[in-house]
Amino acid sequence: MSKIEIIPFEEKYTQEIVELILSIQRDEFHIDLTVDDQPDLLKIKKEYIESGGNFWIALFDDHVIGTIALVKLKNQKGAIKKMFVSKSFRGEKQIGKKLLETLIAYCQNHNYNQIYLGTVEVLKAAQKFYKKNGFKQIEKEEMPKDYHLMAVDTVFFMKII
């Protein structure tokens, strides 16, 4: 029986990460983004890990089925980025929940006190997921000044840790 595991980012999975994220954005949700719009995807170690955050991947049979990233912000705050789970692994398998729990545990161990995220209006299931996991919807103006806003993000959340 194959098992699902959550591991810290490894360079060898970069192409699979890019393919997973772009396919979900473009093919599933018709959000017209390319890798050029998200250059961080080709520089995960530099953009997330070396800057004080982190990046995790969910694997099934050594293939990427999910991702989540943490960006370190000022004043013990963090931002969730790049949370994606392959459609066939959503729901009862709780991959998203496991990825989020991994990120929150990291935040607790590294003295973060709040985490933020932005998402897209069309991603209703994502919004429901965040609310179910203790996030509060906030206005764009309430986001930290050092949070990097994506042009496509229109719905914002915050959670106190």
Secondary structure, DSSP 8 states (H G I E B T S, - for coil): ---EEEEE--GGGHHHHHHHHHIIIIIIT-----GGG-GGGG-HIIIIITTT-EEEEEEETTEEEEEEEEEE-STTEEEEEEEEE-GGG-STT-HHHHHHHHHHHHHHHTT--EEEEEE-TT-HHHHHHHHHTT-EEE-GGGS-TTS---TT--EEEEEE-
